[in-house]
Amino acid sequence: MSRGALVDTGLALGLLAVPLAALALDAPFIITLATKAAILAMAGVGLNLALGYGGLVSFGHAAFFGLGGYAAGIMAHHALNYVPMFDWPTTFMGSTQMLAIWPLAIAVSALAALLVGALSLRTSGIFFIMITLAFGQMFYYFAVSWPAYGGEDGLPIYLRNGFPGLNTLDPITFFAIAYALLLAVLTLSWRIVGSRFGLALQAARQNRQRLQAVGIRPFPVLLTGFVVSGAITGLAGALYADLNRFVSPAMLSWHTSGQILVLVILGGVGRLFGPVAGAGLYIFLEHVLGGVSQYWQFLLGLLLLGVVLFARGGVVGLLAGERRGG
Protein backbone atom coordinates (compact mmCIF):
# COMPACT_ATOMS: atom_id res chain seq x y z
CA MET A 1 0.00 0.00 0.00
CA SER A 2 1.37 3.40 -0.99
CA ARG A 3 1.97 6.17 1.53
CA GLY A 4 -0.90 8.17 0.04
CA ALA A 5 -3.30 5.25 0.50
CA LEU A 6 -2.14 4.87 4.10
CA VAL A 7 -2.82 8.57 4.70
CA ASP A 8 -6.33 8.25 3.24
CA THR A 9 -7.06 5.19 5.37
CA GLY A 10 -5.74 6.96 8.45
CA LEU A 11 -7.97 9.96 7.81
CA ALA A 12 -11.06 7.77 7.40
CA LEU A 13 -10.30 5.81 10.57
CA GLY A 14 -9.32 8.95 12.48
CA LEU A 15 -12.64 10.65 11.71
CA LEU A 16 -14.41 7.50 12.93
CA ALA A 17 -12.25 7.17 16.06
CA VAL A 18 -12.94 10.67 17.40
CA PRO A 19 -16.71 10.25 18.04
CA LEU A 20 -16.21 6.69 19.31
CA ALA A 21 -13.71 7.98 21.87
CA ALA A 22 -16.08 10.83 22.72
CA LEU A 23 -18.88 8.30 23.23
CA ALA A 24 -16.71 6.35 25.67
CA LEU A 25 -15.87 9.59 27.51
CA ASP A 26 -19.53 10.75 27.49
CA ALA A 27 -18.72 13.90 25.47
CA PRO A 28 -21.64 14.36 23.05
CA PHE A 29 -20.43 17.81 22.02
CA ILE A 30 -17.30 16.26 20.48
CA ILE A 31 -19.51 13.83 18.57
CA THR A 32 -21.44 16.81 17.19
CA LEU A 33 -18.17 18.45 16.10
CA ALA A 34 -17.13 15.25 14.32
CA THR A 35 -20.53 15.13 12.61
CA LYS A 36 -20.11 18.72 11.47
CA ALA A 37 -16.66 17.85 10.10
CA ALA A 38 -18.09 14.86 8.19
CA ILE A 39 -20.86 17.00 6.66
CA LEU A 40 -18.52 19.83 5.65
CA ALA A 41 -16.14 17.23 4.24
CA MET A 42 -19.01 15.95 2.11
CA ALA A 43 -19.64 19.49 0.81
CA GLY A 44 -15.91 19.71 0.14
CA VAL A 45 -16.00 16.45 -1.85
CA GLY A 46 -18.64 18.06 -4.05
CA LEU A 47 -16.59 21.23 -4.61
CA ASN A 48 -13.40 19.21 -5.08
CA LEU A 49 -14.97 17.37 -7.98
CA ALA A 50 -15.48 20.67 -9.80
CA LEU A 51 -12.37 22.47 -8.54
CA GLY A 52 -9.76 19.75 -8.13
CA TYR A 53 -10.62 17.63 -11.16
CA GLY A 54 -12.45 20.07 -13.43
CA GLY A 55 -10.45 23.21 -12.64
CA LEU A 56 -13.67 25.16 -11.97
CA VAL A 57 -13.07 27.73 -9.23
CA SER A 58 -16.64 28.14 -8.04
CA PHE A 59 -17.42 30.81 -5.47
CA GLY A 60 -21.13 30.01 -5.47
CA HIS A 61 -21.31 26.47 -4.10
CA ALA A 62 -23.02 27.80 -1.00
CA ALA A 63 -26.10 28.17 -3.21
CA PHE A 64 -26.31 24.39 -3.63
CA PHE A 65 -25.44 23.82 0.04
CA GLY A 66 -28.21 26.20 1.11
CA LEU A 67 -30.77 24.84 -1.35
CA GLY A 68 -30.24 21.37 0.08
CA GLY A 69 -30.75 22.80 3.55
CA TYR A 70 -33.92 24.62 2.55
CA ALA A 71 -35.26 21.47 0.88
CA ALA A 72 -34.95 19.68 4.24
CA GLY A 73 -36.33 22.62 6.22
CA ILE A 74 -39.30 23.33 3.97
CA MET A 75 -40.39 19.69 3.72
CA ALA A 76 -40.20 19.28 7.50
CA HIS A 77 -41.97 22.61 8.05
CA HIS A 78 -44.99 21.56 5.99
CA ALA A 79 -45.12 18.06 7.45
CA LEU A 80 -44.97 19.28 11.06
CA ASN A 81 -47.50 22.10 10.51
CA TYR A 82 -49.90 19.99 8.40
CA VAL A 83 -49.82 22.55 5.57
CA PRO A 84 -49.61 21.11 2.03
CA MET A 85 -46.51 22.04 0.02
CA PHE A 86 -48.71 21.94 -3.10
CA ASP A 87 -52.19 20.78 -4.07
CA TRP A 88 -51.71 20.02 -7.76
CA PRO A 89 -51.53 17.54 -9.42
CA THR A 90 -51.83 15.87 -6.04
CA THR A 91 -51.69 17.01 -2.44
CA PHE A 92 -48.23 16.71 -0.91
CA MET A 93 -47.86 17.39 2.80
CA GLY A 94 -44.07 17.38 2.97
CA SER A 95 -42.07 14.80 4.90
CA THR A 96 -39.91 14.36 7.97
CA GLN A 97 -38.15 11.29 6.55
CA MET A 98 -34.56 11.67 5.37
CA LEU A 99 -35.05 9.09 2.62
CA ALA A 100 -37.71 11.38 1.11
CA ILE A 101 -35.83 14.61 1.76
CA TRP A 102 -32.44 13.61 0.35
CA PRO A 103 -33.65 12.91 -3.23
CA LEU A 104 -35.42 16.29 -3.29
CA ALA A 105 -32.32 18.08 -1.94
CA ILE A 106 -30.17 16.37 -4.57
CA ALA A 107 -32.63 17.13 -7.38
CA VAL A 108 -33.10 20.81 -6.46
CA SER A 109 -29.37 21.39 -6.10
CA ALA A 110 -28.58 19.53 -9.32
CA LEU A 111 -31.19 21.59 -11.19
CA ALA A 112 -29.73 24.82 -9.81
CA ALA A 113 -26.21 23.65 -10.75
CA LEU A 114 -27.45 22.88 -14.25
CA LEU A 115 -28.81 26.43 -14.59
CA VAL A 116 -25.73 28.10 -13.11
CA GLY A 117 -23.32 25.89 -15.03
CA ALA A 118 -25.10 26.27 -18.38
CA LEU A 119 -24.56 30.03 -18.16
CA SER A 120 -21.28 30.37 -16.28
CA LEU A 121 -19.35 27.68 -18.19
CA ARG A 122 -19.54 29.80 -21.33
CA THR A 123 -16.83 31.86 -19.62
CA SER A 124 -13.64 30.98 -17.78
CA GLY A 125 -11.17 32.37 -15.26
CA ILE A 126 -12.21 35.40 -13.23
CA PHE A 127 -15.45 35.74 -15.21
CA PHE A 128 -16.53 32.22 -14.20
CA ILE A 129 -15.70 32.99 -10.55
CA MET A 130 -17.71 36.22 -10.57
CA ILE A 131 -20.74 34.68 -12.29
CA THR A 132 -20.91 31.82 -9.78
CA LEU A 133 -20.56 34.36 -6.97
CA ALA A 134 -23.34 36.46 -8.48
CA PHE A 135 -25.68 33.46 -8.72
CA GLY A 136 -24.88 32.52 -5.13
CA GLN A 137 -25.78 36.00 -3.92
CA MET A 138 -28.98 35.95 -5.96
CA PHE A 139 -30.10 32.80 -4.15
CA TYR A 140 -29.02 34.34 -0.84
CA TYR A 141 -31.09 37.51 -1.28
CA PHE A 142 -34.04 35.49 -2.53
CA ALA A 143 -34.00 33.51 0.73
CA VAL A 144 -33.70 36.74 2.74
CA SER A 145 -36.79 38.15 1.01
CA TRP A 146 -38.87 34.94 1.34
CA PRO A 147 -41.02 35.62 4.43
CA ALA A 148 -43.06 32.43 4.04
CA TYR A 149 -40.02 30.48 5.23
CA GLY A 150 -38.58 32.85 7.79
CA GLY A 151 -36.84 35.38 5.57
CA GLU A 152 -33.62 36.64 7.11
CA ASP A 153 -34.55 35.02 10.46
CA GLY A 154 -34.33 31.53 9.01
CA LEU A 155 -36.53 28.47 9.44
CA PRO A 156 -36.34 26.18 12.49
CA ILE A 157 -36.69 22.40 12.21
CA TYR A 158 -38.33 21.58 15.53
CA LEU A 159 -37.67 17.85 15.37
CA ARG A 160 -34.74 16.27 13.55
CA ASN A 161 -35.91 14.36 10.49
CA GLY A 162 -36.11 10.61 10.83
CA PHE A 163 -34.45 7.58 9.31
CA PRO A 164 -36.22 4.17 9.38
CA GLY A 165 -35.21 2.12 12.40
CA LEU A 166 -32.81 4.71 13.83
CA ASN A 167 -32.99 7.37 16.54
CA THR A 168 -31.56 10.38 14.72
CA LEU A 169 -31.65 12.50 17.91
CA ASP A 170 -28.90 10.29 19.31
CA PRO A 171 -25.60 12.08 18.43
CA ILE A 172 -23.62 8.93 17.60
CA THR A 173 -26.44 7.60 15.42
CA PHE A 174 -26.63 10.83 13.44
CA PHE A 175 -22.84 10.79 13.07
CA ALA A 176 -23.06 7.26 11.69
CA ILE A 177 -25.54 8.44 9.04
CA ALA A 178 -23.33 11.38 8.05
CA TYR A 179 -20.19 9.21 8.04
CA ALA A 180 -21.83 6.53 5.89
CA LEU A 181 -22.96 9.15 3.37
CA LEU A 182 -19.48 10.69 3.36
CA LEU A 183 -17.95 7.30 2.51
CA ALA A 184 -20.59 6.86 -0.20
CA VAL A 185 -19.82 10.18 -1.90
CA LEU A 186 -16.07 9.54 -1.56
CA THR A 187 -16.58 6.21 -3.32
CA LEU A 188 -18.69 7.92 -5.99
CA SER A 189 -16.02 10.58 -6.50
CA TRP A 190 -13.30 7.89 -6.74
CA ARG A 191 -15.29 5.96 -9.34
CA ILE A 192 -16.00 9.11 -11.35
CA VAL A 193 -12.37 10.25 -11.35
CA GLY A 194 -11.16 6.81 -12.44
CA SER A 195 -13.72 6.51 -15.25
CA ARG A 196 -13.40 7.67 -18.86
CA PHE A 197 -15.60 10.61 -17.98
CA GLY A 198 -13.27 11.50 -15.11
CA LEU A 199 -10.26 11.40 -17.42
CA ALA A 200 -12.08 13.70 -19.85
CA LEU A 201 -12.95 16.05 -16.97
CA GLN A 202 -9.31 16.26 -15.90
CA ALA A 203 -8.25 16.76 -19.51
CA ALA A 204 -10.69 19.67 -19.77
CA ARG A 205 -9.03 21.21 -16.71
CA GLN A 206 -5.60 20.95 -18.29
CA ASN A 207 -6.37 22.06 -21.84
CA ARG A 208 -9.87 22.48 -23.28
CA GLN A 209 -8.60 23.08 -26.82
CA ARG A 210 -6.60 19.86 -26.84
CA LEU A 211 -9.60 17.90 -25.55
CA GLN A 212 -11.75 19.32 -28.32
CA ALA A 213 -9.05 18.44 -30.87
CA VAL A 214 -9.48 14.73 -30.04
CA GLY A 215 -13.23 14.93 -30.63
CA ILE A 216 -14.61 15.54 -27.10
CA ARG A 217 -16.59 18.71 -26.46
CA PRO A 218 -15.44 20.22 -23.14
CA PHE A 219 -18.72 21.99 -22.34
CA PRO A 220 -20.93 18.89 -21.72
CA VAL A 221 -18.12 17.24 -19.73
CA LEU A 222 -17.61 20.27 -17.49
CA LEU A 223 -21.35 20.85 -17.12
CA THR A 224 -21.96 17.24 -16.05
CA GLY A 225 -19.14 17.46 -13.51
CA PHE A 226 -20.52 20.74 -12.20
CA VAL A 227 -24.04 19.29 -11.81
CA VAL A 228 -22.78 16.21 -9.94
CA SER A 229 -20.68 18.52 -7.76
CA GLY A 230 -23.72 20.65 -6.93
CA ALA A 231 -25.85 17.58 -6.16
CA ILE A 232 -23.31 16.24 -3.64
CA THR A 233 -23.04 19.66 -2.00
CA GLY A 234 -26.84 19.88 -1.77
CA LEU A 235 -27.01 16.53 0.02
CA ALA A 236 -24.47 17.86 2.53
CA GLY A 237 -26.64 20.94 3.01
CA ALA A 238 -29.68 18.82 3.87
CA LEU A 239 -27.67 16.98 6.53
CA TYR A 240 -26.26 20.25 7.88
CA ALA A 241 -29.77 21.66 8.31
CA ASP A 242 -30.76 18.51 10.20
CA LEU A 243 -27.65 18.73 12.38
CA ASN A 244 -28.50 22.27 13.49
CA ARG A 245 -32.26 21.78 13.23
CA PHE A 246 -32.26 25.17 11.58
CA VAL A 247 -31.76 26.60 8.10
CA SER A 248 -31.09 30.26 7.30
CA PRO A 249 -29.88 32.43 4.41
CA ALA A 250 -26.40 32.28 5.96
CA MET A 251 -26.05 28.82 4.41
CA LEU A 252 -26.33 30.50 1.00
CA SER A 253 -23.91 33.36 1.63
CA TRP A 254 -20.51 33.83 0.01
CA HIS A 255 -18.95 33.30 3.46
CA THR A 256 -20.11 29.68 3.31
CA SER A 257 -18.70 29.30 -0.21
CA GLY A 258 -15.40 30.64 1.11
CA GLN A 259 -15.47 28.24 4.06
CA ILE A 260 -15.92 25.22 1.80
CA LEU A 261 -13.23 26.50 -0.56
CA VAL A 262 -10.78 27.03 2.31
CA LEU A 263 -11.18 23.53 3.71
CA VAL A 264 -10.66 22.00 0.25
CA ILE A 265 -7.46 24.02 -0.24
CA LEU A 266 -6.27 23.15 3.27
CA GLY A 267 -6.79 19.44 2.76
CA GLY A 268 -5.53 19.29 -0.80
CA VAL A 269 -7.14 20.28 -4.08
CA GLY A 270 -7.58 17.28 -6.34
CA ARG A 271 -6.97 14.81 -3.48
CA LEU A 272 -9.76 12.34 -2.79
CA PHE A 273 -9.48 12.68 1.00
CA GLY A 274 -8.36 16.31 0.90
CA PRO A 275 -11.79 17.62 2.00
CA VAL A 276 -11.80 15.16 4.93
CA ALA A 277 -8.43 16.42 6.18
CA GLY A 278 -9.40 20.03 5.54
CA ALA A 279 -12.76 19.80 7.30
CA GLY A 280 -11.27 18.02 10.31
CA LEU A 281 -8.49 20.61 10.62
CA TYR A 282 -10.91 23.51 10.13
CA ILE A 283 -13.31 22.30 12.83
CA PHE A 284 -10.40 21.58 15.18
CA LEU A 285 -8.98 25.08 14.75
CA GLU A 286 -12.41 26.68 15.07
CA HIS A 287 -13.04 24.84 18.33
CA VAL A 288 -9.60 25.19 19.90
CA LEU A 289 -8.47 28.61 18.66
CA GLY A 290 -12.01 30.04 18.73
CA GLY A 291 -12.04 29.49 22.49
CA VAL A 292 -8.81 31.46 22.82
CA SER A 293 -9.46 34.45 20.58
CA GLN A 294 -12.22 35.80 18.42
CA TYR A 295 -9.55 36.51 15.79
CA TRP A 296 -8.74 32.84 15.24
CA GLN A 297 -9.36 33.28 11.51
CA PHE A 298 -6.09 35.26 11.38
CA LEU A 299 -4.18 32.16 12.46
CA LEU A 300 -6.19 30.10 10.00
CA GLY A 301 -5.14 32.52 7.28
CA LEU A 302 -1.48 32.08 8.21
CA LEU A 303 -1.88 28.31 8.08
CA LEU A 304 -3.61 28.53 4.70
CA LEU A 305 -0.79 30.71 3.40
CA GLY A 306 1.76 28.17 4.61
CA VAL A 307 -0.09 25.31 2.93
CA VAL A 308 -0.30 27.18 -0.38
CA LEU A 309 3.40 28.13 -0.30
CA PHE A 310 5.04 25.00 1.07
CA ALA A 311 2.70 21.99 0.83
CA ARG A 312 1.96 20.66 -2.65
CA GLY A 313 -1.37 18.93 -2.41
CA GLY A 314 -2.35 20.51 0.92
CA VAL A 315 -2.24 18.63 4.21
CA VAL A 316 -2.78 15.28 2.47
CA GLY A 317 0.11 15.95 0.11
CA LEU A 318 2.30 16.97 3.04
CA LEU A 319 1.45 13.81 4.98
CA ALA A 320 2.12 11.76 1.87
CA GLY A 321 5.64 13.21 1.71
CA GLU A 322 5.16 15.68 -1.13
CA ARG A 323 6.52 19.20 -0.70
CA ARG A 324 6.57 22.13 -3.01
CA GLY A 325 10.02 22.94 -4.25
CA GLY A 326 11.54 26.34 -3.62
C-alpha positions as CSV (number, residue, x, y, z in Angstrom):
1,M,0.0,0.0,0.0
2,S,1.4,3.4,-1.0
3,R,2.0,6.2,1.5
4,G,-0.9,8.2,0.0
5,A,-3.3,5.2,0.5
6,L,-2.1,4.9,4.1
7,V,-2.8,8.6,4.7
8,D,-6.3,8.3,3.2
9,T,-7.1,5.2,5.4
10,G,-5.7,7.0,8.5
11,L,-8.0,10.0,7.8
12,A,-11.1,7.8,7.4
13,L,-10.3,5.8,10.6
14,G,-9.3,8.9,12.5
15,L,-12.6,10.6,11.7
16,L,-14.4,7.5,12.9
17,A,-12.3,7.2,16.1
18,V,-12.9,10.7,17.4
19,P,-16.7,10.2,18.0
20,L,-16.2,6.7,19.3
21,A,-13.7,8.0,21.9
22,A,-16.1,10.8,22.7
23,L,-18.9,8.3,23.2
24,A,-16.7,6.4,25.7
25,L,-15.9,9.6,27.5
26,D,-19.5,10.7,27.5
27,A,-18.7,13.9,25.5
28,P,-21.6,14.4,23.1
29,F,-20.4,17.8,22.0
30,I,-17.3,16.3,20.5
31,I,-19.5,13.8,18.6
32,T,-21.4,16.8,17.2
33,L,-18.2,18.4,16.1
34,A,-17.1,15.2,14.3
35,T,-20.5,15.1,12.6
36,K,-20.1,18.7,11.5
37,A,-16.7,17.9,10.1
38,A,-18.1,14.9,8.2
39,I,-20.9,17.0,6.7
40,L,-18.5,19.8,5.7
41,A,-16.1,17.2,4.2
42,M,-19.0,16.0,2.1
43,A,-19.6,19.5,0.8
44,G,-15.9,19.7,0.1
45,V,-16.0,16.4,-1.9
46,G,-18.6,18.1,-4.1
47,L,-16.6,21.2,-4.6
48,N,-13.4,19.2,-5.1
49,L,-15.0,17.4,-8.0
50,A,-15.5,20.7,-9.8
51,L,-12.4,22.5,-8.5
52,G,-9.8,19.8,-8.1
53,Y,-10.6,17.6,-11.2
54,G,-12.4,20.1,-13.4
55,G,-10.5,23.2,-12.6
56,L,-13.7,25.2,-12.0
57,V,-13.1,27.7,-9.2
58,S,-16.6,28.1,-8.0
59,F,-17.4,30.8,-5.5
60,G,-21.1,30.0,-5.5
61,H,-21.3,26.5,-4.1
62,A,-23.0,27.8,-1.0
63,A,-26.1,28.2,-3.2
64,F,-26.3,24.4,-3.6
65,F,-25.4,23.8,0.0
66,G,-28.2,26.2,1.1
67,L,-30.8,24.8,-1.3
68,G,-30.2,21.4,0.1
69,G,-30.7,22.8,3.6
70,Y,-33.9,24.6,2.6
71,A,-35.3,21.5,0.9
72,A,-34.9,19.7,4.2
73,G,-36.3,22.6,6.2
74,I,-39.3,23.3,4.0
75,M,-40.4,19.7,3.7
76,A,-40.2,19.3,7.5
77,H,-42.0,22.6,8.1
78,H,-45.0,21.6,6.0
79,A,-45.1,18.1,7.5
80,L,-45.0,19.3,11.1
81,N,-47.5,22.1,10.5
82,Y,-49.9,20.0,8.4
83,V,-49.8,22.6,5.6
84,P,-49.6,21.1,2.0
85,M,-46.5,22.0,0.0
86,F,-48.7,21.9,-3.1
87,D,-52.2,20.8,-4.1
88,W,-51.7,20.0,-7.8
89,P,-51.5,17.5,-9.4
90,T,-51.8,15.9,-6.0
91,T,-51.7,17.0,-2.4
92,F,-48.2,16.7,-0.9
93,M,-47.9,17.4,2.8
94,G,-44.1,17.4,3.0
95,S,-42.1,14.8,4.9
96,T,-39.9,14.4,8.0
97,Q,-38.1,11.3,6.5
98,M,-34.6,11.7,5.4
99,L,-35.0,9.1,2.6
100,A,-37.7,11.4,1.1
101,I,-35.8,14.6,1.8
102,W,-32.4,13.6,0.4
103,P,-33.6,12.9,-3.2
104,L,-35.4,16.3,-3.3
105,A,-32.3,18.1,-1.9
106,I,-30.2,16.4,-4.6
107,A,-32.6,17.1,-7.4
108,V,-33.1,20.8,-6.5
109,S,-29.4,21.4,-6.1
110,A,-28.6,19.5,-9.3
111,L,-31.2,21.6,-11.2
112,A,-29.7,24.8,-9.8
113,A,-26.2,23.7,-10.7
114,L,-27.5,22.9,-14.3
115,L,-28.8,26.4,-14.6
116,V,-25.7,28.1,-13.1
117,G,-23.3,25.9,-15.0
118,A,-25.1,26.3,-18.4
119,L,-24.6,30.0,-18.2
120,S,-21.3,30.4,-16.3
121,L,-19.3,27.7,-18.2
122,R,-19.5,29.8,-21.3
123,T,-16.8,31.9,-19.6
124,S,-13.6,31.0,-17.8
125,G,-11.2,32.4,-15.3
126,I,-12.2,35.4,-13.2
127,F,-15.4,35.7,-15.2
128,F,-16.5,32.2,-14.2
129,I,-15.7,33.0,-10.6
130,M,-17.7,36.2,-10.6
131,I,-20.7,34.7,-12.3
132,T,-20.9,31.8,-9.8
133,L,-20.6,34.4,-7.0
134,A,-23.3,36.5,-8.5
135,F,-25.7,33.5,-8.7
136,G,-24.9,32.5,-5.1
137,Q,-25.8,36.0,-3.9
138,M,-29.0,35.9,-6.0
139,F,-30.1,32.8,-4.2
140,Y,-29.0,34.3,-0.8
141,Y,-31.1,37.5,-1.3
142,F,-34.0,35.5,-2.5
143,A,-34.0,33.5,0.7
144,V,-33.7,36.7,2.7
145,S,-36.8,38.2,1.0
146,W,-38.9,34.9,1.3
147,P,-41.0,35.6,4.4
148,A,-43.1,32.4,4.0
149,Y,-40.0,30.5,5.2
150,G,-38.6,32.8,7.8
151,G,-36.8,35.4,5.6
152,E,-33.6,36.6,7.1
153,D,-34.5,35.0,10.5
154,G,-34.3,31.5,9.0
155,L,-36.5,28.5,9.4
156,P,-36.3,26.2,12.5
157,I,-36.7,22.4,12.2
158,Y,-38.3,21.6,15.5
159,L,-37.7,17.9,15.4
160,R,-34.7,16.3,13.5
161,N,-35.9,14.4,10.5
162,G,-36.1,10.6,10.8
163,F,-34.4,7.6,9.3
164,P,-36.2,4.2,9.4
165,G,-35.2,2.1,12.4
166,L,-32.8,4.7,13.8
167,N,-33.0,7.4,16.5
168,T,-31.6,10.4,14.7
169,L,-31.7,12.5,17.9
170,D,-28.9,10.3,19.3
171,P,-25.6,12.1,18.4
172,I,-23.6,8.9,17.6
173,T,-26.4,7.6,15.4
174,F,-26.6,10.8,13.4
175,F,-22.8,10.8,13.1
176,A,-23.1,7.3,11.7
177,I,-25.5,8.4,9.0
178,A,-23.3,11.4,8.1
179,Y,-20.2,9.2,8.0
180,A,-21.8,6.5,5.9
181,L,-23.0,9.1,3.4
182,L,-19.5,10.7,3.4
183,L,-17.9,7.3,2.5
184,A,-20.6,6.9,-0.2
185,V,-19.8,10.2,-1.9
186,L,-16.1,9.5,-1.6
187,T,-16.6,6.2,-3.3
188,L,-18.7,7.9,-6.0
189,S,-16.0,10.6,-6.5
190,W,-13.3,7.9,-6.7
191,R,-15.3,6.0,-9.3
192,I,-16.0,9.1,-11.4
193,V,-12.4,10.2,-11.3
194,G,-11.2,6.8,-12.4
195,S,-13.7,6.5,-15.3
196,R,-13.4,7.7,-18.9
197,F,-15.6,10.6,-18.0
198,G,-13.3,11.5,-15.1
199,L,-10.3,11.4,-17.4
200,A,-12.1,13.7,-19.8
201,L,-13.0,16.0,-17.0
202,Q,-9.3,16.3,-15.9
203,A,-8.3,16.8,-19.5
204,A,-10.7,19.7,-19.8
205,R,-9.0,21.2,-16.7
206,Q,-5.6,20.9,-18.3
207,N,-6.4,22.1,-21.8
208,R,-9.9,22.5,-23.3
209,Q,-8.6,23.1,-26.8
210,R,-6.6,19.9,-26.8
211,L,-9.6,17.9,-25.5
212,Q,-11.7,19.3,-28.3
213,A,-9.1,18.4,-30.9
214,V,-9.5,14.7,-30.0
215,G,-13.2,14.9,-30.6
216,I,-14.6,15.5,-27.1
217,R,-16.6,18.7,-26.5
218,P,-15.4,20.2,-23.1
219,F,-18.7,22.0,-22.3
220,P,-20.9,18.9,-21.7
221,V,-18.1,17.2,-19.7
222,L,-17.6,20.3,-17.5
223,L,-21.4,20.9,-17.1
224,T,-22.0,17.2,-16.1
225,G,-19.1,17.5,-13.5
226,F,-20.5,20.7,-12.2
227,V,-24.0,19.3,-11.8
228,V,-22.8,16.2,-9.9
229,S,-20.7,18.5,-7.8
230,G,-23.7,20.7,-6.9
231,A,-25.9,17.6,-6.2
232,I,-23.3,16.2,-3.6
233,T,-23.0,19.7,-2.0
234,G,-26.8,19.9,-1.8
235,L,-27.0,16.5,0.0
236,A,-24.5,17.9,2.5
237,G,-26.6,20.9,3.0
238,A,-29.7,18.8,3.9
239,L,-27.7,17.0,6.5
240,Y,-26.3,20.2,7.9
241,A,-29.8,21.7,8.3
242,D,-30.8,18.5,10.2
243,L,-27.7,18.7,12.4
244,N,-28.5,22.3,13.5
245,R,-32.3,21.8,13.2
246,F,-32.3,25.2,11.6
247,V,-31.8,26.6,8.1
248,S,-31.1,30.3,7.3
249,P,-29.9,32.4,4.4
250,A,-26.4,32.3,6.0
251,M,-26.1,28.8,4.4
252,L,-26.3,30.5,1.0
253,S,-23.9,33.4,1.6
254,W,-20.5,33.8,0.0
255,H,-18.9,33.3,3.5
256,T,-20.1,29.7,3.3
257,S,-18.7,29.3,-0.2
258,G,-15.4,30.6,1.1
259,Q,-15.5,28.2,4.1
260,I,-15.9,25.2,1.8
261,L,-13.2,26.5,-0.6
262,V,-10.8,27.0,2.3
263,L,-11.2,23.5,3.7
264,V,-10.7,22.0,0.2
265,I,-7.5,24.0,-0.2
266,L,-6.3,23.2,3.3
267,G,-6.8,19.4,2.8
268,G,-5.5,19.3,-0.8
269,V,-7.1,20.3,-4.1
270,G,-7.6,17.3,-6.3
271,R,-7.0,14.8,-3.5
272,L,-9.8,12.3,-2.8
273,F,-9.5,12.7,1.0
274,G,-8.4,16.3,0.9
275,P,-11.8,17.6,2.0
276,V,-11.8,15.2,4.9
277,A,-8.4,16.4,6.2
278,G,-9.4,20.0,5.5
279,A,-12.8,19.8,7.3
280,G,-11.3,18.0,10.3
281,L,-8.5,20.6,10.6
282,Y,-10.9,23.5,10.1
283,I,-13.3,22.3,12.8
284,F,-10.4,21.6,15.2
285,L,-9.0,25.1,14.7
286,E,-12.4,26.7,15.1
287,H,-13.0,24.8,18.3
288,V,-9.6,25.2,19.9
289,L,-8.5,28.6,18.7
290,G,-12.0,30.0,18.7
291,G,-12.0,29.5,22.5
292,V,-8.8,31.5,22.8
293,S,-9.5,34.4,20.6
294,Q,-12.2,35.8,18.4
295,Y,-9.6,36.5,15.8
296,W,-8.7,32.8,15.2
297,Q,-9.4,33.3,11.5
298,F,-6.1,35.3,11.4
299,L,-4.2,32.2,12.5
300,L,-6.2,30.1,10.0
301,G,-5.1,32.5,7.3
302,L,-1.5,32.1,8.2
303,L,-1.9,28.3,8.1
304,L,-3.6,28.5,4.7
305,L,-0.8,30.7,3.4
306,G,1.8,28.2,4.6
307,V,-0.1,25.3,2.9
308,V,-0.3,27.2,-0.4
309,L,3.4,28.1,-0.3
310,F,5.0,25.0,1.1
311,A,2.7,22.0,0.8
312,R,2.0,20.7,-2.6
313,G,-1.4,18.9,-2.4
314,G,-2.3,20.5,0.9
315,V,-2.2,18.6,4.2
316,V,-2.8,15.3,2.5
317,G,0.1,15.9,0.1
318,L,2.3,17.0,3.0
319,L,1.4,13.8,5.0
320,A,2.1,11.8,1.9
321,G,5.6,13.2,1.7
322,E,5.2,15.7,-1.1
323,R,6.5,19.2,-0.7
324,R,6.6,22.1,-3.0
325,G,10.0,22.9,-4.3
326,G,11.5,26.3,-3.6
